[in-house]
Amino acid sequence: MRSKTSPDNAAAPRAGARLHQSDVSWITAAQVLIIILIITGMQVLNMTSGRLVMPAPADIWRQSIAMWGDGSIPLALGQTLGVLLLGFVTAAVSGVLAGIVLGGIPVLGRVFDPFVNALNATPSAAFIPLIIVWFGLYTEAKVALVWNAAFFPILISTASGVANANRDLIEMGQSFGADRRRLFWQVMVPDALPAILSGLRIGAAIAIVGTVIAELTMAQSGLGGLMITAGNRFQMDRYFAVVIVMMALGTALTAGLRWVERRFGQWRIAQAGGR
């Protein structure tokens, strides 16, 4: 009996691996096809409506090479990354800590819930005049705007993950004599890790938007400054060259956080499979 069932059991992971590779190949092919269709559509729109409406993909490519070569994009990218990372890291640390407190202490969570939701529903742009009055027009104000944009999604996701921790794990810890502090830091917070990482991924995407808004509305610098300068001069090839860099930056940051989310969430998948 063992000799008959063992090959089947061994073949199952291989079949799953082949299926996974097939899915990856199909998804990659679909993504390449979408990129080709977008480039084709841009070229057709350029030919029918002119370069002011849509620059030719070849012109965008040449302008991208020129802007990377003369240092304008690297300089702007460095300025944008400085504001983005400082604002996002500040929002991540404060948002996770505040979310742990509000999620772990239900009374505080219920008290602050309407205020958190009200501030989260308010567009970040509404706070720009107040931020300018408090911090001025330069780096501090931009970091404050990015923090404001990313803080609340991270806080809400963290608080929800901690408040909805696995009750079976909590009861198991209680049966082994764990006190409330150990249950909080060794069971509830680790169990909320996937929710925390998901909130960080959402916060990172919103932080990029906040960075661009800050660079457009305050002292113009970074990629946002390049973009608005090109737009005001109707240099659409330069405009799209900057937009592509911003899209690549957002994709890279989100993909990195998604990879971390999958890697640190594997133990929960294993636990669910064991049940």
N, C-alpha and C positions, 0 to 999 in steps of 0.2 A: 504493500500500500504506500509506503513512504517513497519508494523509488518511482512510483507513478505520479505522485502528487508533487514531488520536489521540483521536477522540471517545469511544471505549470507555474508553481509559485515563483521560480526564478525568472520565468519568461515574462511575468506580469510587469515588473519594473522596466524591462527592456522595451516592452510594447508601449508603456507610458512614456518612456524617453523618446521613442520614435514619434509618437503622437505629438509630444511637446515640440520636437524639432520641426515637425511638419507645420504645426501652428505658427511657429516663429517665422518660417520661410514664407508662409502665406501672408502673414501680417506685414513682413518686410516688403514683399512684392506689391501689396496693396498700397503701402505708404509711398513707395517709389512711383507707382502709377498716379497717385494723387499729386505728387510734386510735379510730374511731367504735365499733367492736365492743368495745374496752376500756371506753370511757365508758358504753356501753349495759349492759355486764356489771356495772359498778360500780353503776349506777342500779338494776338489777334486784336485785342483792345487798343494796343499801340498803333497798329496798322489802320484801324478804322476810325479812331478818335484822336490820334495825335499823342505826342510825347508829354504834353501838359496834363492830360488825363491819366495816362499810364506810360511810363518810360519803358523802353525795350529792355528785356532781360540782359542782353549783351551790354547795354549802356550801364545798367546797375552793376554788373560784374566788373566792368572797367573802372567805374567810379569807386567801387569797394577796394580794388587793388590800389588805386591812387591814394585813397584816404588812409589805408593801412600803411602804405609806403611813406607818406609825408608825416605820419605820427598823429594825425588828428583823431582818428578813432582810438588808438591805444591810450592817448592822454585822456580822452573823454571817458573811455571805459574804466580807467583807473579811478577817475573822480566819481563815477556812478557806483562802482563797487565799494568804494570807501563809505559813501552814504548808506548804501543798501545793507552792507554787512554790519555796520555799526548799529543802524536802526533795527535790523532784524534780530541780531544777537541780543540787544537790549530787550526787545519785545519777547523773544523766546524765553529768556531767563525770568523776567518779571511775570510773563503770562503763565508759564508752567508753575511757578511758585504760588501765584495767586489762585490758579485753578486747583492746585493740590489742597490749599487751605479751604476754599469754598466748597470743593467736592468732598473733602474729608470731614468737614464740620457742617452737617446739614442745616443747622439753625442759621449760620452765616450765609450759606448758600441761598436759603429762602429770603433772607433779608435783602441781599444785594442783587438778587436775580432780576427784578424789574429795572434797576439802574443799569446793570450790565447790558441787558437787552436793548434798552433805550439808546445807550451810547453806541452799541454795535450797529443799530439801525440807522444812525446818523451818518451821512456821507463824510468822509475825511476832509473833503474840500470845504465843508462848512466850518471847520476849525482853523482854516488858513489865516483869516484876519487875526484871530486870537493868538495863534502861534507866532505870527510876525510881530505882534505887539510884545509878546513875552521874550522871544528869542532873536528877533531881527530877521535878516534875509539870507543868512549864510548857512554854514554847515550845521550849526546847532538846530536851526529851525527846520532844515530838511530832515535831519535825524529824528526830530520830534514828530514830524508828520508821518514818516515811515513807521515809527513806533506806534503811533495812534492807529494806523491802518492795520498793522499786523497783530497788535496786542490782543484785541477782543476775540478774534477767531481762535487763537491759541488758548486763551483762558477758558472759553466756553467748551472747547473740545476736551481739554484736560479735566475740567470740573465734571463733565459728563462721564468721562472714562473712570475717574476715581469714584464718583457717586454710584456707578453701576458696576462695581467690581463683582467678580464671580462669588456668589454667596456660598457655593460649595467649598471653595478654597478658604473662605473666611471661617466657616463652621469647622473645617478640618483643622485650621490653625488654632481655633478655640479649644478643640478637643485635645490638642497637644499642650495646652496650657499657655499659649502665647498671650501676652497682655495686649492692651489696645494699641500701644505705641508700636510694638512689633508687627501687629496685624496691619497697621497703617503703612509702615515703611517697607515691610517685607512681603506683603500680600497685595494690598489694595493698589499701591502706587505701581509696582511691577506689572500687575494685571492690566493697569490702565495704559501701559506703554504704547500699544498699537494706536489707541485713541490720541495719545499725546503726539506721536509721530505724524499721524494724519493731520492733526491741527497745525503742526509745524509746516507741513507741506502746503496746506492751504494758506497759512500765514505768509510763507515765502512768496507765493504767487501774488498775493495782495500787496506785499511789501514792494515788489517790483513796480506795480502800478503806482503805489504811493511815491516811490522814488522819481518816477517820470513826472508825476503831477508836481512834486516839489521843484524839480529842475525846470519845469515849464512856467511856474507861477512865481518863483522866488528868483534869486540871483541866478541867471541862466548859466548853466555849466553842465558838464557831463554829456551823456548821450541825448538827454532831453534838450539841452541847449543846442547841440548840433542839429537835432531834428527840427526845432522851431525856426532856427536860422535858415535852414534849407527850405522849409515850407514858406517862410515869408518872402524868400527870393524866387519861389517857384522852381527851385532846382530839384525836380522830383527824383532824378537818379540818385543824388546825394541823400535825399529824404529816405528813399527805400533802402539804400545801403545801410543807413543807421537803424532803420526798423528791423532789418534782418539780424543785425547784431543784437538788438534788444530781444528779439524772439529766441535767438540761440541762447542768450544768457538765461532767460526764463526757463527754457527747455532743459538746459543743463542743471540748473539749480533744483528744479522740480524732480528730474530724473534721479539726481543724487539722493534727495530725501526719500524718494519712493524706494530706492535700493536699500537704504538704511531701514525703512519701514518694513520691507519684506524680510530682511535679514534678522531683525530683532523680533519680528512677529512669528518666526518659525516655531518657537516653543509653544505658542498658543495653538497653532495648527496641529502640532503633534499631540497636544493635550486633548484637543477635540477629537482627533482620530482615535485616541485611546479610549475615550468614552464610548 
